[in-house]
Amino acid sequence: MTGVCNLSCIFHKITLKELSIKSAQLKSVLQALLVTFLWSSSFIIIKIGLKEIPPLVFAGLRYVIAFTFLLPLFLKTENVKVVKSLSKKDWIKISALGIIFYSLTQGAQFLGLSLLPSVTVSLILNFTPIVVALMAILFINEYPTVQQWAGTALFICGIVICFIPADLSGGRIIGIIVMLFGVLANAGAAVLGRDINREGRIPVLVITTISMGIGSLLLLIPAIAVQGFPSLSLVNFLLLLWMAVINTAFAFTLWNHTLKTLSAMESSIINGTMLIQIGILAWIFLGEEITVKELMGMVIAATGALLVQIKKRPQS
């Protein structure tokens, strides 16, 4: 009887442990979906705010406010010690990351949204994993797998389905050029960010706060000089505050938290749902229609981008 009791207790403990793991997994999935929803809603908020706020000023204000909210956490004693120990090379790399990711990438994204539909901007941004894979060959000797090359081909097929026949009326051609530049900058920031974080020597909060502060200020100051500072309505001020605090500071923190539980594959799949989320939100709130052909192209392109991001785990 004692043996049976022991086996029953062990089985009970294993079951509870499995339930706990599944519960944590489900919680992380739901949190990650919340983050992608917040990030997707940013596209809609930006489109609404652009009616009153110039694009580059808008981008600068968003990240300067987010930087301000990160400062209290950044100014803890242990972080200050790390900052004092940074070498000249560290400062150059972190500053470059701030300029490329915040000044150039985010500036291009906001400018692109002022010229193109939200779904088009999101679709073009999905080029980033492709460009990152190619840049990794040149700069950090990481070669794409057969799966990633197949994903690249699939992604290009999806883009062709979406954009042909191409509508280049109005400012669309300029918007596409701006967004392609933004993709290059975003990919460059991804490769540089990987290089900085690879050693794990500098805390993520230190890298994020310094790069965001430098990049956002270098974007905002010249933007105000050229485009002027807008008189914000209460609605747009609250939307800007929401984007900076919730969609940026809170969302990035929560996403990093989910990465402790979710695998790279799971995170990539969840992140890939943004293209569809943005399409639905743009249709509901902005009246941007999506044809069946465009929807098919988006799904194919998103699948291709997903294959590029997913790497097979080594067998244990």
C-alpha positions in Angstrom: 0.0 0.0 0.0 2.8 2.4 0.8 4.4 1.8 -2.6 1.1 2.5 -4.3 0.7 5.7 -2.2 4.2 6.9 -3.2 3.5 6.3 -6.9 0.2 8.2 -6.6 1.9 11.1 -4.9 4.7 11.2 -7.5 2.1 11.1 -10.3 0.1 13.8 -8.6 3.2 16.1 -8.3 4.1 15.5 -12.0 0.6 16.3 -13.1 0.6 19.5 -11.1 4.0 20.5 -12.6 2.7 19.8 -16.1 -0.4 21.9 -15.5 1.8 24.7 -14.0 4.0 24.7 -17.2 1.0 24.7 -19.5 -0.6 27.5 -17.5 2.6 29.6 -17.7 2.8 28.9 -21.4 -0.8 29.9 -22.1 -0.3 33.1 -20.0 2.8 34.0 -22.0 1.0 33.4 -25.3 -1.9 35.6 -24.2 0.6 38.3 -23.1 2.5 38.2 -26.4 -0.8 38.5 -28.3 -1.6 41.5 -26.2 1.7 43.1 -27.1 1.3 42.4 -30.9 -2.2 44.0 -30.6 -0.8 47.1 -28.9 1.9 47.3 -31.6 -0.6 46.8 -34.4 -2.9 49.5 -32.9 0.1 51.9 -33.0 -0.2 52.0 -36.8 -3.8 53.2 -36.5 -3.0 55.7 -33.8 -0.2 57.1 -35.9 -2.5 57.5 -38.9 -5.0 59.4 -36.8 -2.3 61.6 -35.1 -0.7 62.4 -38.5 -3.7 64.6 -39.3 -2.4 67.1 -36.7 1.2 66.2 -35.9 4.1 66.2 -38.5 5.5 62.7 -39.0 9.1 63.3 -37.8 8.0 65.4 -34.8 5.4 62.6 -34.0 8.1 59.9 -34.0 10.5 62.0 -32.0 7.9 62.9 -29.3 6.8 59.3 -29.0 10.3 58.0 -28.1 11.4 61.0 -26.1 8.4 60.5 -23.8 9.1 56.8 -23.6 12.7 57.6 -22.8 11.6 59.9 -20.0 9.5 57.1 -18.4 12.4 54.7 -18.6 14.8 57.1 -16.8 13.7 56.3 -13.2 14.5 52.6 -13.7 17.7 53.4 -15.6 19.1 55.7 -12.8 19.4 52.9 -10.3 22.9 52.5 -8.7 23.8 49.3 -10.5 23.0 50.8 -13.9 25.0 54.0 -13.2 28.0 51.8 -12.4 27.6 50.0 -15.7 27.4 53.3 -17.6 30.6 54.5 -15.9 32.4 51.3 -17.0 31.4 51.6 -20.7 34.3 51.9 -23.1 34.5 54.4 -26.0 33.7 51.5 -28.4 30.6 50.7 -26.4 29.4 54.3 -26.5 30.0 54.4 -30.3 28.0 51.2 -30.9 25.1 52.1 -28.6 24.9 55.6 -30.1 25.0 54.2 -33.6 22.1 51.8 -32.6 20.1 54.8 -31.3 20.6 56.8 -34.5 19.9 53.9 -36.9 16.9 52.4 -35.0 15.2 55.5 -33.6 16.3 58.4 -35.8 16.3 56.6 -39.1 14.0 53.6 -38.8 11.2 55.2 -36.8 11.5 58.4 -38.7 11.0 56.5 -42.0 8.1 54.5 -40.6 6.2 57.6 -39.5 6.9 59.3 -42.8 5.9 56.2 -44.7 2.6 56.1 -42.8 1.9 59.7 -43.9 2.2 58.6 -47.5 1.0 55.0 -47.6 -1.9 52.8 -46.2 -1.1 51.1 -42.9 -1.2 47.6 -44.4 1.3 48.6 -47.1 3.7 49.9 -44.5 3.4 46.8 -42.4 3.9 44.6 -45.5 7.1 46.4 -46.5 8.4 46.2 -42.9 8.2 42.4 -43.2 11.1 42.6 -45.6 13.3 43.2 -42.5 14.0 39.5 -41.7 15.1 38.9 -45.3 17.5 41.9 -45.3 18.8 40.8 -41.8 19.5 37.3 -43.1 21.5 38.8 -46.0 23.3 41.4 -43.8 24.2 38.6 -41.4 26.2 36.9 -44.2 28.3 40.0 -44.7 28.8 41.3 -41.2 28.6 38.5 -38.7 29.2 35.3 -40.8 25.7 33.8 -40.2 24.5 31.9 -43.3 20.8 31.4 -44.1 19.5 27.8 -44.1 17.7 26.2 -47.1 14.4 26.9 -45.2 15.2 30.6 -44.9 16.0 30.9 -48.6 12.7 29.1 -49.3 11.0 31.6 -47.0 12.6 34.5 -48.9 11.2 33.2 -52.2 7.8 32.7 -50.7 7.8 36.2 -49.3 8.7 37.7 -52.6 5.8 35.8 -54.3 3.4 37.3 -51.7 4.7 40.8 -52.3 4.3 40.4 -56.1 0.7 39.2 -55.6 -0.1 42.2 -53.3 1.5 44.9 -55.4 0.9 43.9 -59.0 -0.6 45.8 -60.8 1.2 48.5 -58.8 -0.6 51.7 -57.8 2.0 54.4 -57.9 -0.4 57.4 -57.8 0.1 60.4 -55.6 3.0 60.0 -53.1 3.0 56.2 -53.1 6.3 55.8 -55.0 8.0 58.2 -52.6 6.4 56.4 -49.6 7.7 53.0 -50.9 11.2 54.5 -51.4 11.1 55.9 -47.8 9.9 52.5 -46.4 12.6 50.6 -48.3 15.2 52.9 -46.7 13.4 52.2 -43.4 13.7 48.5 -43.9 17.5 48.8 -44.6 17.9 50.9 -41.4 15.7 48.5 -39.4 17.7 45.5 -40.6 21.0 47.3 -39.8 19.7 48.1 -36.3 18.8 44.4 -35.8 22.3 43.2 -36.8 24.0 45.9 -34.7 21.7 45.2 -31.7 22.6 41.5 -32.0 26.2 42.3 -32.0 25.9 44.5 -28.9 23.8 42.1 -26.9 25.6 39.0 -28.0 28.1 39.1 -25.1 25.4 39.9 -22.5 27.9 42.2 -20.7 25.7 45.3 -20.8 22.1 45.1 -19.3 19.3 45.5 -21.9 17.8 48.4 -19.9 21.1 50.4 -20.2 21.3 49.7 -24.0 17.7 50.5 -24.6 17.6 53.7 -22.5 20.8 55.2 -23.8 20.1 54.4 -27.5 16.5 55.6 -27.2 17.5 58.8 -25.6 20.2 59.6 -28.2 18.2 58.5 -31.2 14.9 60.2 -30.2 16.5 63.5 -29.3 18.5 63.6 -32.5 15.3 63.0 -34.4 13.0 65.4 -32.5 15.3 68.5 -32.3 15.9 68.9 -36.1 12.3 67.8 -36.8 10.9 70.6 -34.6 13.4 73.0 -36.3 12.1 72.1 -39.8 8.4 71.1 -39.2 7.7 73.2 -36.1 6.0 72.1 -32.8 2.3 71.4 -33.3 -0.5 72.6 -31.0 -1.8 69.3 -29.7 -5.5 68.7 -29.1 -6.3 66.8 -25.9 -7.2 63.7 -27.8 -3.9 63.6 -29.7 -2.0 64.4 -26.6 -3.6 61.4 -24.8 -3.0 59.2 -27.8 0.7 60.2 -27.9 1.0 59.5 -24.2 -0.6 56.1 -24.6 1.7 55.2 -27.4 4.8 56.2 -25.5 3.9 54.6 -22.1 1.7 51.6 -23.1 2.6 50.7 -26.7 6.3 51.4 -26.2 7.7 51.2 -22.6 5.1 48.7 -21.3 4.8 46.6 -24.5 8.5 46.1 -25.0 9.0 45.2 -21.3 6.1 42.7 -21.4 7.4 41.2 -24.7 10.9 40.7 -23.2 9.2 39.0 -20.3 7.3 36.5 -22.6 10.6 35.6 -24.2 11.6 33.8 -20.9 8.8 31.2 -21.6 8.2 31.2 -25.4 10.5 29.7 -27.9 11.9 31.8 -30.8 9.5 29.9 -33.1 6.4 30.6 -31.0 7.4 34.3 -30.7 7.9 34.5 -34.5 4.5 33.0 -35.2 2.7 35.4 -32.8 4.7 38.4 -34.1 3.7 37.3 -37.7 0.0 37.9 -36.8 0.6 41.6 -36.8 0.2 41.9 -40.5 -3.4 40.5 -40.3 -4.2 42.5 -37.1 -3.1 45.7 -38.8 -5.2 44.9 -41.8 -8.3 44.3 -39.7 -7.8 47.4 -37.5 -7.2 49.6 -40.6 -10.4 48.3 -42.2 -12.4 48.9 -39.0 -11.0 52.3 -38.0 -9.6 53.9 -41.1 -11.7 52.4 -43.9 -8.7 50.9 -45.7 -10.2 48.0 -47.8 -8.3 44.8 -48.5 -9.1 42.8 -51.6 -9.1 39.0 -51.6 -5.9 39.1 -53.8 -4.1 41.4 -51.3 -5.2 39.2 -48.4 -3.8 36.1 -50.1 -0.5 37.9 -50.8 -0.3 39.0 -47.2 -0.8 35.5 -45.9 1.9 34.1 -48.3 4.3 36.9 -47.5 3.8 36.5 -43.8 4.4 32.7 -44.1 7.6 33.4 -46.0 8.8 36.0 -43.4 8.0 33.5 -40.6 10.1 30.8 -42.3 13.1 33.2 -42.5 12.8 34.0 -38.8 12.5 30.4 -37.5 15.7 28.5 -37.0 15.7 24.8 -36.2 16.8 24.0 -32.7 19.9 21.8 -32.4 19.0 18.2 -31.3 20.0 17.4 -27.7 
